[in-house]
C-alpha cells in the first residue's frame, strides 16, 4: 500500500512552522531578516523545488515573518504555483541591466531588511558562470552565516518527513530487487541498471499516480545501479559508471533509492557473482560485523563520534585498518548527504528524528569493496532500521 495523498508532501502548515523556527533564531540573533540562496534550503522552507542555474534565486524573510521569493522571469509562474509564500518578486534575466542583485536590494529594502542580515552565503554562489556582488557590499551591512542553525533544524525529521523517507525506502527496495534479478554474467552495468531503474519507476508511477513529484534536480523516479563499483573497481568507494561487463567472481557494490517529494533514502548491498571464495567470505562477514557494531552503538544521546569509535575499534581488533577509507555514515533527507556525520570529528549527540545511512566499508585492492548501507532513524528509545533488504551472503550470491 502506498502513502495516502494527504501525506505525500509536506503541508503548508509545516512549512510555516519551519519558517517560524528560523525566524525565532534570526530575530534572537538581532537580524533584520534572512536571505537564503541554497536550493535545498529554499525547498525546505517553501516547498519550491527548482534547478539552480546562473540566474540568482533567493528566499527572503523579514523580522515580521513576511516570506518572499526572488526569481528570474522564467521561474515566476512556477514559484507562484508551488511555493508556500507571501509574495514572489522577479527580474527579467541574467545577465541584464540592472544586475539582478540590484533588484534584490530593492526587495530587501522594501521589506525592511536593512540592518544585520542572516544568510547562508554572502551573495549568490558563483555557479555556472554567475558573477555578482556580495550581499554585504550590496546592502552595506553585516551578513552573518546561519547555515549551522538551518542544518541543525533540518537534521531532526518530522513525522511527515519520516513517512516520505519510508516511502522512498520501499521503492528503492523494489528497484534493487530488479537490479539483482537482471544482473548476470555477460550483461553490462548500463543495460542492467537502466532496465531495473525504468521498471521500478514505471511501477512507482502506476502505484502513486500522476500526483507523484520527485522534487529532485537529479532523478525522476526510483533507481538502482552500480556506478562502476564492479570487480576490482568496487574497491573505489566513489567510482563512476564505465559500462563494465559482469564476470564470474566479481564483487559488486550497489546503490538504490527514490526521491519522494524531495526526500531520499539509501540502500546499498555487496553481492558476489557466483560462490564466494574464502577471502571474499571473510571480508563479507567482517563488513556485516562492522555494520552491526555501528547499529548496536546507536541510541539517543550517544555522540556520532562514539558510534564511529566503536566501528574503528572493530577495524583495529581485526587488523582491518588498512582497508578503511571513510566514515561510518551520514544523515540523509532532502540532500543525499547531510550532517551530522558518524565520524571521529563530529561530536553531535544522536537525537530522535535524525535519519542516518549506516555504511562502514572495507576496500581491498585487487579483490574489491564490501559495503552495505542501510537507512536508520533514531527513535526515542533506540533506532528503526528503515531499509529491509537481505544482508546475508546467501541472499546476495548471484548465479553464474
N, C-alpha and C positions, 0 to 999 in steps of 0.2 A: 504494500500500500504506500502510495506516495503522500507527501505532505499536502494538507488542505490548502486551498487557495488563500485563505485568510492568513496563513503562516508562511507564505512563500517569499515574503520580503519584509524588510524592517519597516515598521509602522511610522507614520508621520509623528506620532506622539513620542516614539523612541528617539527619532532624530532631534526633536525639540529638546528632549531631556538631555541628550548628549551635548547640545549647544549650551544649555543652561549650566551644565557641569563645567564646560570650558569657560563660560562667562564668569562664573564664580571665581575660578582660578585667576583669570586675566584681570578682573577688577580688584581682586585681593592683592595682586602684584602692582597695582597702580597704573595699569594700562588703559588708554582711552579706547582701545579696540584691538581686534585681532585680524590679521591678514594671513591667509594660508594659500600656498601655491601648489602643494603636492596633490596629485590627482587622487591618491588613496585617502588623504585627509578630507578632501572635498567630498568624496563618496561617503565617507564615514559620517560626516556631519549633515549632509544634504540629500543623500541618495542619488546624486547625479554622477553617473559613470561616463567617462569620455576618454578619448585617446589624446594624451598630451603631445603637443607639437611645438613649433617655434612661436605659435601665437599665444601670448600671455593670457592666463586664466587665473582667477582667484576667488576665494570665499572670503567675505568681509563681514564682520560683526562688530557693532559699536557697543558702548558701555550700557546702553539701554536695552540691548538684546535684539535690535533690528538686524536681520540677516539678509545679505545680498550676494549675488554672484556678479563677477565681471568677466565677460566673454567676448570673443570675436563675433561678427555678424553671422558667420556660418553656423554658430552653435546657439543662436538666440532662441529659436523655437524649441530646439532640443532641451535646453536648460529650463525654459518656461514649462514644458510638459512634464519633465522628470524630477525636478528638484523640489524639495520641501524648503521653501524660501519665501522671503517677503518681497523681494524685488530682484530684477535682473537688469543690469546695465550692460551696454555693449559698445564696441568700437567697430570701425569699418574693416580693417585688415592690418596685418603686419607683414612687411614694413609699410608704414604710412606716415603722413604728416597731418597732425602732430603725432609723435610717438604714442602708442597705446598707453604707456605708463603715465604720460601727462594727463590722460583721461582718467586713469585710475586715481591720480592725485585729486582730481575734481570730485570723484565719487567719495573718496575718504573724507575730504573736507566737508562735503555736503552732509555726511553722516556724523560729523563732529569728531572724527578721529584725527586729532591734531596734536595730541601730546604723545607720551610714550606709547609705542605700538608693540604688541606681542605678535611674532611671526615665526613661521617655520624656516624662512630664508630671508636674507636681506635683499629682496628683489626676486624677480622671476629667474629661475635657473637658466644657465646658458646651454640649452639643449637644442639640437637640430639646427644650429646656426643662429639662434636668437642672440641678440645683443641689446643691452639696455642699461639704464641707470640703477643704482642700488636704491632700495626703498628709503634708507636713512638719508641719502642725498636728496632724493625726490621730495621728501616731507620735511627735511631739516629737523629731524627729531631722533630720539633714541629708539632703536629697534632691538627688542630683547627676544632671544630664541625661546620658544615654548614647546619645542619638539618633545622634550623629556616628559612633560605633563601629558601631552597627547598620547605618546606611546604607552605610558602607564595606564591611561584610560582605555585605550584600545586592547590592552593585554587581558582585561577582565571581560569575558564574553557574557552577554545576557542570555536568557533562556531562548530568545528568538535567534540569536546568533548560533547557539549550540544546536538548535534544530536544523538550521541551514547547513552546518558542518556535518551533522549526521546524515542529511540527505546527500551531501557530496560523497561521504563515505560509501553509501550504498551504490552509487553509480560508478565510483572508482573500483569497487569490488567487482561489479559486472564487467567493466572494461578489462580488468586484469584477468578475470576468468576466461574471457575470449582470447586475450593475448596468450595465455598459457595453452589454450586449446589449439591455436593455429601455429604455434612455434614448433618447427620440425627441421631436421637436418636437410640442407639444400635450399631452404627458404631464406629470404633476406629480411633484415630487420625492418626495412621500409615497407615491404608488402604486408608483413605480419602486423606491424604497428598500425598501418593505415586501415587494414581490414578490421582489427579489433576496435579502433577508435571510431570508425564510421558506423559499425553495427551497434556499439554501445550508445553512441549519440542518437542514432535513429530510435533505439528502444526508449531512451530517456525522453525524447521529444514526443513519442507516441504516448508515453505514460503521463507526462506532465501536461503536454499540450502546448498550444500557441502562447500561453501565458509565460512560458519559461523565458528567463533572461539570464545569460551568464554574467553580465556586467563586468566583463573582463576584456582588457585590450589584447590578450594573448590567446584565448581559447574560445571556441564556440560551443563546446559541449564536453562530454566525457572523453577521456583519452587514456591510452596506455602505450608504453613503448620501452625502449632500451637506451636511447641516447648514446649509442655506441658502446655501452658497457657490456661487451661480449668477449668471451675468451680472455686473453691477456689484457685486453683493453678495459676489462671490468676492474682492474687494479687502479684505474684512474677515476676517482670519485665523481668528477665533473667532466667526463668525456663528452664528445659530441658525436651525433649520428654520422655514420660513414657507410651505410648500406652494406653492412657486413653479412656474410652468409654463415648460417649456423652450422657448426661442425660437432661431431661426437666428442664428448669430454669437455665442452665449453662450460665455463662458469658464467652465468647470466645474472645481471642485476637489473631489475625492472623499476618502473615508476608508473603510477596510475592515480587519477583523481578526476574531479569535475568541478568547475566553478558554478556555484548555485547562488544567484543573486549576489555575486561578488565573493562569496565565501568558499574557501578551499580546504581540502584535506590532503593527506599524503599517505599513500600505500606503496611500499617498496618491498620486494622479495628477492632472495637469491635462489636461483634454480640451476640445476645441473642437467646437461644434455647427456642422458644415459647414466648408468650406475656410477656413483661417485667412487673415486679411489680413496685409499686410506687417508692421504693428506687432505683431500677435499672434505672428507667426513670430519676429520679432526678440526679443521678450521670452521666448518659449518657449525659444529657443536659449540665451539668457543664463541662464535658470533651470537648464537641463541643465549649462551650463558651471559655474555656481556649485556644483551638487551634485557634479560631477566634481572640482572643486577641493577640496572637503571630503574626498571619498573618497581622493583621491591624497595628502592630508596625513596621513591616519590610519594610525598604526602604533604598536606598543608603545613606551612611553617618551616619546612626543610629548605635550605638555600639551593639555588641552581648549582652553585659550586660544589656543594656537598654531594649532590647526585653525580656530578662528573667525577668527583674524587673517588667515589665508590667504584665507578667504571674503571678509572685509571688504576686503582688497586688491583682489580681483576687482571688487567693487562700485565701489571708488574709481577703478580704472583705466578702467572703462567708464562712468563718470558715472551710476551707478545708485543712489547712496546715498539719494536722495530716495524710493526705492521700498523701502527696508529697514524692517522692523518688528520682527524678533525674532531670537533666537539661532539657531545652525545645527543644534541638535539636543539631545537629552536621552537619558539611559538609560531603559530600559523593562524591565519584568519583571512582578512581581505588581501593581504600580501602573502605570497608563498613562503617568504622568510620574514618573520617579525622577531622582536625581542620581548622578553629576555631570552638568554641562551643557556643551555645546560653546558657550562664551561667554567673553567677554574677562575676566570676573572670576573664572573658575574655572580654577585652575592645576593641577588634578589630572592626573597623568600617566595616559595610557591604559594599561590592563593587560589581558593575556589573560583572557577570560571576561566582560569588560564588553560589554554589548549596547546600542547606541545607535540612535535614529532619526536619520537624516541628512536635513535638510529646510530648507535655506536657501530663502527665497521672495522674490518680487517682487510688490508690491501697488501697482497703478496706478489711481487714481481715474478713474472713467468708462470704464475698459477691463476691469479685473478682476484677479484674483490668479493667480500662477503658482507652484505649489509641488508638487514630487514629494517623497514621504517614503519612504525605504527603511529596513528594519531590518538593522543591520550589527553583527556580532560581531567583537571584537578577538581575533586569534589570536596564537600565539607568534611568527609571522614576518610578520604583516600584518593583513588583515581578511577576513572572509567576508560577502559581501552575501547575506543570507538570503532576502530577497524577490527575486522574479524576474519581475515583471510588466513588459511592454514599457514603454520610456521614450521612444520616438521619436514625433514628431508624426504621422507617417503612421498608426501603430497606434492613436493616440489621437484621431484625427479621426472624428467621428460623421457618418453620412449624414443629410441633411435631405430 
